[in-house]
């Protein structure tokens, strides 16, 4: 899974999360900073909403 590696190494993926105002509930607590969203499917299998 090399398509995620660059953004994970330099942690620039946290900027994408902040720009999208994403929130995640982890261990019962809501967070909006300090995490990254990563692809688990290769580009040809990804699905998007319009």
PDBQT receptor file of N, H, CA, C and O in Angstrom, charges set to zero:
ATOM      1  N   UNK A   1       0.840  -1.187   0.000  1.00  0.00    +0.000 N 
ATOM      2  CA  UNK A   1       0.000   0.000   0.000  1.00  0.00    +0.000 C 
ATOM      3  C   UNK A   1       0.877   1.240   0.000  1.00  0.00    +0.000 C 
ATOM      4  O   UNK A   1       1.007   1.906   1.027  1.00  0.00    +0.000 OA
ATOM      5  N   UNK A   2       1.451   1.542  -1.081  1.00  0.00    +0.000 N 
ATOM      6  H   UNK A   2       1.346   1.002  -1.915  1.00  0.00    +0.000 HD
ATOM      7  CA  UNK A   2       2.359   2.676  -1.163  1.00  0.00    +0.000 C 
ATOM      8  C   UNK A   2       1.653   3.988  -1.465  1.00  0.00    +0.000 C 
ATOM      9  O   UNK A   2       2.282   5.044  -1.380  1.00  0.00    +0.000 OA
ATOM     10  N   UNK A   3       0.368   3.964  -1.815  1.00  0.00    +0.000 N 
ATOM     11  H   UNK A   3      -0.142   3.107  -1.884  1.00  0.00    +0.000 HD
ATOM     12  CA  UNK A   3      -0.308   5.207  -2.167  1.00  0.00    +0.000 C 
ATOM     13  C   UNK A   3      -0.535   6.121  -0.971  1.00  0.00    +0.000 C 
ATOM     14  O   UNK A   3      -0.857   7.293  -1.169  1.00  0.00    +0.000 OA
ATOM     15  N   UNK A   4      -0.386   5.649   0.239  1.00  0.00    +0.000 N 
ATOM     16  H   UNK A   4      -0.125   4.697   0.399  1.00  0.00    +0.000 HD
ATOM     17  CA  UNK A   4      -0.556   6.458   1.447  1.00  0.00    +0.000 C 
ATOM     18  C   UNK A   4       0.760   6.897   2.066  1.00  0.00    +0.000 C 
ATOM     19  O   UNK A   4       0.771   7.808   2.894  1.00  0.00    +0.000 OA
ATOM     20  N   UNK A   5       1.842   6.289   1.696  1.00  0.00    +0.000 N 
ATOM     21  H   UNK A   5       1.833   5.549   1.023  1.00  0.00    +0.000 HD
ATOM     22  CA  UNK A   5       3.079   6.411   2.460  1.00  0.00    +0.000 C 
ATOM     23  C   UNK A   5       3.588   7.842   2.608  1.00  0.00    +0.000 C 
ATOM     24  O   UNK A   5       3.973   8.224   3.713  1.00  0.00    +0.000 OA
ATOM     25  N   UNK A   6       3.608   8.644   1.556  1.00  0.00    +0.000 N 
ATOM     26  H   UNK A   6       3.296   8.333   0.658  1.00  0.00    +0.000 HD
ATOM     27  CA  UNK A   6       4.154   9.996   1.653  1.00  0.00    +0.000 C 
ATOM     28  C   UNK A   6       3.414  10.873   2.642  1.00  0.00    +0.000 C 
ATOM     29  O   UNK A   6       4.037  11.551   3.459  1.00  0.00    +0.000 OA
ATOM     30  N   UNK A   7       2.101  10.869   2.577  1.00  0.00    +0.000 N 
ATOM     31  H   UNK A   7       1.595  10.318   1.913  1.00  0.00    +0.000 HD
ATOM     32  CA  UNK A   7       1.317  11.712   3.472  1.00  0.00    +0.000 C 
ATOM     33  C   UNK A   7       1.357  11.240   4.917  1.00  0.00    +0.000 C 
ATOM     34  O   UNK A   7       1.185  12.040   5.837  1.00  0.00    +0.000 OA
ATOM     35  N   UNK A   8       1.583   9.953   5.123  1.00  0.00    +0.000 N 
ATOM     36  H   UNK A   8       1.723   9.303   4.375  1.00  0.00    +0.000 HD
ATOM     37  CA  UNK A   8       1.702   9.442   6.482  1.00  0.00    +0.000 C 
ATOM     38  C   UNK A   8       3.063   9.763   7.078  1.00  0.00    +0.000 C 
ATOM     39  O   UNK A   8       3.162  10.104   8.256  1.00  0.00    +0.000 OA
ATOM     40  N   UNK A   9       4.098   9.659   6.281  1.00  0.00    +0.000 N 
ATOM     41  H   UNK A   9       4.018   9.383   5.324  1.00  0.00    +0.000 HD
ATOM     42  CA  UNK A   9       5.446   9.917   6.791  1.00  0.00    +0.000 C 
ATOM     43  C   UNK A   9       5.599  11.355   7.255  1.00  0.00    +0.000 C 
ATOM     44  O   UNK A   9       6.127  11.610   8.338  1.00  0.00    +0.000 OA
ATOM     45  N   UNK A  10       5.133  12.305   6.432  1.00  0.00    +0.000 N 
ATOM     46  H   UNK A  10       4.704  12.099   5.553  1.00  0.00    +0.000 HD
ATOM     47  CA  UNK A  10       5.305  13.717   6.818  1.00  0.00    +0.000 C 
ATOM     48  C   UNK A  10       4.089  14.292   7.551  1.00  0.00    +0.000 C 
ATOM     49  O   UNK A  10       4.070  15.474   7.894  1.00  0.00    +0.000 OA
ATOM     50  N   UNK A  11       3.090  13.463   7.788  1.00  0.00    +0.000 N 
ATOM     51  H   UNK A  11       3.106  12.503   7.509  1.00  0.00    +0.000 HD
ATOM     52  CA  UNK A  11       1.868  13.819   8.519  1.00  0.00    +0.000 C 
ATOM     53  C   UNK A  11       1.066  14.928   7.847  1.00  0.00    +0.000 C 
ATOM     54  O   UNK A  11       0.246  15.574   8.499  1.00  0.00    +0.000 OA
ATOM     55  N   UNK A  12       1.289  15.158   6.556  1.00  0.00    +0.000 N 
ATOM     56  H   UNK A  12       1.956  14.633   6.027  1.00  0.00    +0.000 HD
ATOM     57  CA  UNK A  12       0.515  16.178   5.852  1.00  0.00    +0.000 C 
ATOM     58  C   UNK A  12      -0.950  15.778   5.714  1.00  0.00    +0.000 C 
ATOM     59  O   UNK A  12      -1.796  16.622   5.417  1.00  0.00    +0.000 OA
ATOM     60  N   UNK A  13      -1.256  14.512   5.924  1.00  0.00    +0.000 N 
ATOM     61  H   UNK A  13      -0.569  13.826   6.165  1.00  0.00    +0.000 HD
ATOM     62  CA  UNK A  13      -2.646  14.062   5.846  1.00  0.00    +0.000 C 
ATOM     63  C   UNK A  13      -3.517  14.713   6.927  1.00  0.00    +0.000 C 
ATOM     64  O   UNK A  13      -4.735  14.791   6.766  1.00  0.00    +0.000 OA
ATOM     65  N   UNK A  14      -2.920  15.175   8.010  1.00  0.00    +0.000 N 
ATOM     66  H   UNK A  14      -1.930  15.111   8.140  1.00  0.00    +0.000 HD
ATOM     67  CA  UNK A  14      -3.716  15.855   9.040  1.00  0.00    +0.000 C 
ATOM     68  C   UNK A  14      -4.284  17.165   8.514  1.00  0.00    +0.000 C 
ATOM     69  O   UNK A  14      -5.323  17.623   8.990  1.00  0.00    +0.000 OA
ATOM     70  N   UNK A  15      -3.618  17.773   7.540  1.00  0.00    +0.000 N 
ATOM     71  H   UNK A  15      -2.774  17.402   7.153  1.00  0.00    +0.000 HD
ATOM     72  CA  UNK A  15      -4.129  19.012   6.941  1.00  0.00    +0.000 C 
ATOM     73  C   UNK A  15      -5.394  18.740   6.145  1.00  0.00    +0.000 C 
ATOM     74  O   UNK A  15      -6.324  19.545   6.179  1.00  0.00    +0.000 OA
ATOM     75  N   UNK A  16      -5.449  17.622   5.430  1.00  0.00    +0.000 N 
ATOM     76  H   UNK A  16      -4.693  16.968   5.403  1.00  0.00    +0.000 HD
ATOM     77  CA  UNK A  16      -6.651  17.266   4.680  1.00  0.00    +0.000 C 
ATOM     78  C   UNK A  16      -7.834  17.076   5.611  1.00  0.00    +0.000 C 
ATOM     79  O   UNK A  16      -8.944  17.514   5.308  1.00  0.00    +0.000 OA
ATOM     80  N   UNK A  17      -7.607  16.433   6.729  1.00  0.00    +0.000 N 
ATOM     81  H   UNK A  17      -6.705  16.077   6.975  1.00  0.00    +0.000 HD
ATOM     82  CA  UNK A  17      -8.669  16.208   7.709  1.00  0.00    +0.000 C 
ATOM     83  C   UNK A  17      -9.173  17.543   8.237  1.00  0.00    +0.000 C 
ATOM     84  O   UNK A  17     -10.382  17.735   8.367  1.00  0.00    +0.000 OA
ATOM     85  N   UNK A  18      -8.278  18.460   8.541  1.00  0.00    +0.000 N 
ATOM     86  H   UNK A  18      -7.296  18.304   8.435  1.00  0.00    +0.000 HD
ATOM     87  CA  UNK A  18      -8.663  19.773   9.070  1.00  0.00    +0.000 C 
ATOM     88  C   UNK A  18      -9.445  20.568   8.036  1.00  0.00    +0.000 C 
ATOM     89  O   UNK A  18     -10.418  21.236   8.384  1.00  0.00    +0.000 OA
ATOM     90  N   UNK A  19      -9.042  20.511   6.784  1.00  0.00    +0.000 N 
ATOM     91  H   UNK A  19      -8.252  19.968   6.501  1.00  0.00    +0.000 HD
ATOM     92  CA  UNK A  19      -9.734  21.249   5.727  1.00  0.00    +0.000 C 
ATOM     93  C   UNK A  19     -11.152  20.754   5.512  1.00  0.00    +0.000 C 
ATOM     94  O   UNK A  19     -12.040  21.535   5.172  1.00  0.00    +0.000 OA
ATOM     95  N   UNK A  20     -11.367  19.484   5.704  1.00  0.00    +0.000 N 
ATOM     96  H   UNK A  20     -10.646  18.849   5.980  1.00  0.00    +0.000 HD
ATOM     97  CA  UNK A  20     -12.686  18.889   5.503  1.00  0.00    +0.000 C 
ATOM     98  C   UNK A  20     -13.543  18.938   6.763  1.00  0.00    +0.000 C 
ATOM     99  O   UNK A  20     -14.690  18.493   6.737  1.00  0.00    +0.000 OA
ATOM    100  N   UNK A  21     -13.024  19.457   7.840  1.00  0.00    +0.000 N 
ATOM    101  H   UNK A  21     -12.092  19.818   7.861  1.00  0.00    +0.000 HD
ATOM    102  CA  UNK A  21     -13.738  19.505   9.121  1.00  0.00    +0.000 C 
ATOM    103  C   UNK A  21     -14.226  18.120   9.535  1.00  0.00    +0.000 C 
ATOM    104  O   UNK A  21     -15.352  17.961  10.004  1.00  0.00    +0.000 OA
ATOM    105  N   UNK A  22     -13.379  17.138   9.357  1.00  0.00    +0.000 N 
ATOM    106  H   UNK A  22     -12.464  17.268   8.975  1.00  0.00    +0.000 HD
ATOM    107  CA  UNK A  22     -13.731  15.762   9.699  1.00  0.00    +0.000 C 
ATOM    108  C   UNK A  22     -13.644  15.549  11.204  1.00  0.00    +0.000 C 
ATOM    109  O   UNK A  22     -12.808  16.141  11.885  1.00  0.00    +0.000 OA
ATOM    110  N   UNK A  23     -14.513  14.703  11.699  1.00  0.00    +0.000 N 
ATOM    111  H   UNK A  23     -15.193  14.222  11.145  1.00  0.00    +0.000 HD
ATOM    112  CA  UNK A  23     -14.511  14.305  13.104  1.00  0.00    +0.000 C 
ATOM    113  C   UNK A  23     -14.596  12.797  13.166  1.00  0.00    +0.000 C 
ATOM    114  O   UNK A  23     -15.250  12.165  12.337  1.00  0.00    +0.000 OA
ATOM    115  N   UNK A  24     -13.934  12.228  14.149  1.00  0.00    +0.000 N 
ATOM    116  H   UNK A  24     -13.403  12.742  14.823  1.00  0.00    +0.000 HD
ATOM    117  CA  UNK A  24     -13.969  10.795  14.365  1.00  0.00    +0.000 C 
ATOM    118  C   UNK A  24     -14.244  10.553  15.837  1.00  0.00    +0.000 C 
ATOM    119  O   UNK A  24     -13.748  11.277  16.700  1.00  0.00    +0.000 OA
ATOM    120  N   UNK A  25     -15.032   9.538  16.115  1.00  0.00    +0.000 N 
ATOM    121  H   UNK A  25     -15.435   8.949  15.414  1.00  0.00    +0.000 HD
ATOM    122  CA  UNK A  25     -15.242   9.134  17.504  1.00  0.00    +0.000 C 
ATOM    123  C   UNK A  25     -14.359   7.923  17.756  1.00  0.00    +0.000 C 
ATOM    124  O   UNK A  25     -14.496   6.893  17.096  1.00  0.00    +0.000 OA
ATOM    125  N   UNK A  26     -13.461   8.056  18.707  1.00  0.00    +0.000 N 
ATOM    126  H   UNK A  26     -13.350   8.893  19.243  1.00  0.00    +0.000 HD
ATOM    127  CA  UNK A  26     -12.513   7.007  19.042  1.00  0.00    +0.000 C 
ATOM    128  C   UNK A  26     -12.526   6.806  20.545  1.00  0.00    +0.000 C 
ATOM    129  O   UNK A  26     -12.331   7.754  21.306  1.00  0.00    +0.000 OA
ATOM    130  N   UNK A  27     -12.752   5.593  20.967  1.00  0.00    +0.000 N 
ATOM    131  H   UNK A  27     -12.911   4.823  20.349  1.00  0.00    +0.000 HD
ATOM    132  CA  UNK A  27     -12.872   5.285  22.405  1.00  0.00    +0.000 C 
ATOM    133  C   UNK A  27     -13.922   6.156  23.082  1.00  0.00    +0.000 C 
ATOM    134  O   UNK A  27     -13.751   6.574  24.227  1.00  0.00    +0.000 OA
ATOM    135  N   UNK A  28     -15.004   6.424  22.370  1.00  0.00    +0.000 N 
ATOM    136  H   UNK A  28     -15.143   6.084  21.439  1.00  0.00    +0.000 HD
ATOM    137  CA  UNK A  28     -16.106   7.189  22.939  1.00  0.00    +0.000 C 
ATOM    138  C   UNK A  28     -15.888   8.687  23.001  1.00  0.00    +0.000 C 
ATOM    139  O   UNK A  28     -16.710   9.404  23.571  1.00  0.00    +0.000 OA
ATOM    140  N   UNK A  29     -14.793   9.178  22.425  1.00  0.00    +0.000 N 
ATOM    141  H   UNK A  29     -14.125   8.595  21.963  1.00  0.00    +0.000 HD
ATOM    142  CA  UNK A  29     -14.501  10.618  22.460  1.00  0.00    +0.000 C 
ATOM    143  C   UNK A  29     -14.369  11.138  21.033  1.00  0.00    +0.000 C 
ATOM    144  O   UNK A  29     -13.750  10.498  20.183  1.00  0.00    +0.000 OA
ATOM    145  N   UNK A  30     -14.959  12.309  20.778  1.00  0.00    +0.000 N 
ATOM    146  H   UNK A  30     -15.462  12.829  21.468  1.00  0.00    +0.000 HD
ATOM    147  CA  UNK A  30     -14.896  12.923  19.458  1.00  0.00    +0.000 C 
ATOM    148  C   UNK A  30     -13.591  13.695  19.318  1.00  0.00    +0.000 C 
ATOM    149  O   UNK A  30     -13.187  14.425  20.224  1.00  0.00    +0.000 OA
ATOM    150  N   UNK A  31     -12.944  13.529  18.183  1.00  0.00    +0.000 N 
ATOM    151  H   UNK A  31     -13.271  12.936  17.447  1.00  0.00    +0.000 HD
ATOM    152  CA  UNK A  31     -11.707  14.241  17.919  1.00  0.00    +0.000 C 
ATOM    153  C   UNK A  31     -11.763  14.872  16.543  1.00  0.00    +0.000 C 
ATOM    154  O   UNK A  31     -12.439  14.361  15.650  1.00  0.00    +0.000 OA
ATOM    155  N   UNK A  32     -11.063  15.969  16.364  1.00  0.00    +0.000 N 
ATOM    156  H   UNK A  32     -10.513  16.384  17.089  1.00  0.00    +0.000 HD
ATOM    157  CA  UNK A  32     -11.011  16.629  15.062  1.00  0.00    +0.000 C 
ATOM    158  C   UNK A  32      -9.574  16.945  14.652  1.00  0.00    +0.000 C 
ATOM    159  O   UNK A  32      -9.353  17.651  13.668  1.00  0.00    +0.000 OA
ATOM    160  N   UNK A  33      -8.607  16.433  15.391  1.00  0.00    +0.000 N 
ATOM    161  H   UNK A  33      -8.787  15.859  16.190  1.00  0.00    +0.000 HD
ATOM    162  CA  UNK A  33      -7.203  16.681  15.055  1.00  0.00    +0.000 C 
ATOM    163  C   UNK A  33      -6.346  15.519  15.533  1.00  0.00    +0.000 C 
ATOM    164  O   UNK A  33      -6.654  14.860  16.526  1.00  0.00    +0.000 OA
ATOM    165  N   UNK A  34      -5.275  15.288  14.807  1.00  0.00    +0.000 N 
ATOM    166  H   UNK A  34      -5.025  15.823  14.000  1.00  0.00    +0.000 HD
ATOM    167  CA  UNK A  34      -4.306  14.285  15.228  1.00  0.00    +0.000 C 
ATOM    168  C   UNK A  34      -4.493  12.927  14.579  1.00  0.00    +0.000 C 
ATOM    169  O   UNK A  34      -3.912  11.941  15.031  1.00  0.00    +0.000 OA
ATOM    170  N   UNK A  35      -5.294  12.860  13.529  1.00  0.00    +0.000 N 
ATOM    171  H   UNK A  35      -5.766  13.661  13.162  1.00  0.00    +0.000 HD
ATOM    172  CA  UNK A  35      -5.484  11.591  12.841  1.00  0.00    +0.000 C 
ATOM    173  C   UNK A  35      -5.469  11.826  11.340  1.00  0.00    +0.000 C 
ATOM    174  O   UNK A  35      -5.594  12.957  10.870  1.00  0.00    +0.000 OA
ATOM    175  N   UNK A  36      -5.316  10.748  10.605  1.00  0.00    +0.000 N 
ATOM    176  H   UNK A  36      -5.215   9.830  10.987  1.00  0.00    +0.000 HD
ATOM    177  CA  UNK A  36      -5.336  10.782   9.148  1.00  0.00    +0.000 C 
ATOM    178  C   UNK A  36      -6.326   9.749   8.641  1.00  0.00    +0.000 C 
ATOM    179  O   UNK A  36      -6.544   8.712   9.267  1.00  0.00    +0.000 OA
ATOM    180  N   UNK A  37      -6.910  10.045   7.516  1.00  0.00    +0.000 N 
ATOM    181  H   UNK A  37      -6.733  10.888   7.008  1.00  0.00    +0.000 HD
ATOM    182  CA  UNK A  37      -7.744   9.068   6.826  1.00  0.00    +0.000 C 
ATOM    183  C   UNK A  37      -6.898   8.470   5.718  1.00  0.00    +0.000 C 
ATOM    184  O   UNK A  37      -6.262   9.198   4.955  1.00  0.00    +0.000 OA
ATOM    185  N   UNK A  38      -6.887   7.160   5.629  1.00  0.00    +0.000 N 
ATOM    186  H   UNK A  38      -7.403   6.570   6.249  1.00  0.00    +0.000 HD
ATOM    187  CA  UNK A  38      -6.063   6.500   4.613  1.00  0.00    +0.000 C 
ATOM    188  C   UNK A  38      -6.930   5.585   3.756  1.00  0.00    +0.000 C 
ATOM    189  O   UNK A  38      -7.941   5.048   4.209  1.00  0.00    +0.000 OA
ATOM    190  N   UNK A  39      -6.514   5.426   2.535  1.00  0.00    +0.000 N 
ATOM    191  H   UNK A  39      -5.692   5.862   2.167  1.00  0.00    +0.000 HD
ATOM    192  CA  UNK A  39      -7.174   4.505   1.625  1.00  0.00    +0.000 C 
ATOM    193  C   UNK A  39      -6.776   3.076   1.973  1.00  0.00    +0.000 C 
ATOM    194  O   UNK A  39      -5.606   2.796   2.233  1.00  0.00    +0.000 OA
ATOM    195  N   UNK A  40      -7.750   2.180   1.978  1.00  0.00    +0.000 N 
ATOM    196  H   UNK A  40      -8.701   2.408   1.766  1.00  0.00    +0.000 HD
ATOM    197  CA  UNK A  40      -7.458   0.768   2.160  1.00  0.00    +0.000 C 
ATOM    198  C   UNK A  40      -7.726  -0.010   0.879  1.00  0.00    +0.000 C 
ATOM    199  O   UNK A  40      -7.430  -1.203   0.797  1.00  0.00    +0.000 OA
ATOM    200  N   UNK A  41      -8.283   0.661  -0.114  1.00  0.00    +0.000 N 
ATOM    201  H   UNK A  41      -8.523   1.630  -0.048  1.00  0.00    +0.000 HD
ATOM    202  CA  UNK A  41      -8.528   0.075  -1.424  1.00  0.00    +0.000 C 
ATOM    203  C   UNK A  41      -7.683   0.800  -2.462  1.00  0.00    +0.000 C 
ATOM    204  O   UNK A  41      -7.471   2.007  -2.348  1.00  0.00    +0.000 OA
ATOM    205  N   UNK A  42      -7.201   0.087  -3.467  1.00  0.00    +0.000 N 
ATOM    206  H   UNK A  42      -7.373  -0.894  -3.560  1.00  0.00    +0.000 HD
ATOM    207  CA  UNK A  42      -6.444   0.738  -4.520  1.00  0.00    +0.000 C 
ATOM    208  C   UNK A  42      -7.342   1.681  -5.333  1.00  0.00    +0.000 C 
ATOM    209  O   UNK A  42      -8.565   1.543  -5.298  1.00  0.00    +0.000 OA
ATOM    210  N   UNK A  43      -6.757   2.626  -6.056  1.00  0.00    +0.000 N 
ATOM    211  H   UNK A  43      -5.764   2.737  -6.084  1.00  0.00    +0.000 HD
ATOM    212  CA  UNK A  43      -7.539   3.626  -6.785  1.00  0.00    +0.000 C 
ATOM    213  C   UNK A  43      -8.667   3.058  -7.650  1.00  0.00    +0.000 C 
ATOM    214  O   UNK A  43      -9.743   3.652  -7.712  1.00  0.00    +0.000 OA
ATOM    215  N   UNK A  44      -8.450   1.950  -8.300  1.00  0.00    +0.000 N 
ATOM    216  H   UNK A  44      -7.575   1.467  -8.249  1.00  0.00    +0.000 HD
ATOM    217  CA  UNK A  44      -9.477   1.411  -9.203  1.00  0.00    +0.000 C 
ATOM    218  C   UNK A  44     -10.678   0.810  -8.471  1.00  0.00    +0.000 C 
ATOM    219  O   UNK A  44     -11.687   0.513  -9.110  1.00  0.00    +0.000 OA
ATOM    220  N   UNK A  45     -10.601   0.623  -7.163  1.00  0.00    +0.000 N 
ATOM    221  H   UNK A  45      -9.781   0.864  -6.644  1.00  0.00    +0.000 HD
ATOM    222  CA  UNK A  45     -11.716   0.059  -6.393  1.00  0.00    +0.000 C 
ATOM    223  C   UNK A  45     -12.425   1.086  -5.515  1.00  0.00    +0.000 C 
ATOM    224  O   UNK A  45     -13.392   0.737  -4.837  1.00  0.00    +0.000 OA
ATOM    225  N   UNK A  46     -11.981   2.323  -5.504  1.00  0.00    +0.000 N 
ATOM    226  H   UNK A  46     -11.196   2.607  -6.054  1.00  0.00    +0.000 HD
ATOM    227  CA  UNK A  46     -12.573   3.347  -4.634  1.00  0.00    +0.000 C 
ATOM    228  C   UNK A  46     -13.925   3.801  -5.164  1.00  0.00    +0.000 C 
ATOM    229  O   UNK A  46     -14.159   3.834  -6.372  1.00  0.00    +0.000 OA
ATOM    230  N   UNK A  47     -14.800   4.146  -4.246  1.00  0.00    +0.000 N 
ATOM    231  H   UNK A  47     -14.610   4.119  -3.265  1.00  0.00    +0.000 HD
ATOM    232  CA  UNK A  47     -16.129   4.648  -4.606  1.00  0.00    +0.000 C 
ATOM    233  C   UNK A  47     -16.308   6.028  -3.986  1.00  0.00    +0.000 C 
ATOM    234  O   UNK A  47     -15.898   6.274  -2.851  1.00  0.00    +0.000 OA
ATOM    235  N   UNK A  48     -16.925   6.921  -4.748  1.00  0.00    +0.000 N 
ATOM    236  H   UNK A  48     -17.258   6.721  -5.670  1.00  0.00    +0.000 HD
ATOM    237  CA  UNK A  48     -17.128   8.300  -4.306  1.00  0.00    +0.000 C 
ATOM    238  C   UNK A  48     -18.607   8.665  -4.405  1.00  0.00    +0.000 C 
ATOM    239  O   UNK A  48     -19.336   8.130  -5.241  1.00  0.00    +0.000 OA
ATOM    240  N   UNK A  49     -19.027   9.562  -3.561  1.00  0.00    +0.000 N 
ATOM    241  H   UNK A  49     -18.435   9.996  -2.882  1.00  0.00    +0.000 HD
ATOM    242  CA  UNK A  49     -20.380  10.130  -3.655  1.00  0.00    +0.000 C 
ATOM    243  C   UNK A  49     -20.295  11.427  -4.418  1.00  0.00    +0.000 C 
ATOM    244  O   UNK A  49     -19.317  12.163  -4.285  1.00  0.00    +0.000 OA
ATOM    245  N   UNK A  50     -21.291  11.716  -5.206  1.00  0.00    +0.000 N 
ATOM    246  H   UNK A  50     -22.085  11.118  -5.315  1.00  0.00    +0.000 HD
ATOM    247  CA  UNK A  50     -21.312  12.976  -5.965  1.00  0.00    +0.000 C 
ATOM    248  C   UNK A  50     -21.710  14.144  -5.106  1.00  0.00    +0.000 C 
ATOM    249  O   UNK A  50     -21.776  15.273  -5.593  1.00  0.00    +0.000 OA
TER     250      UNK A  50
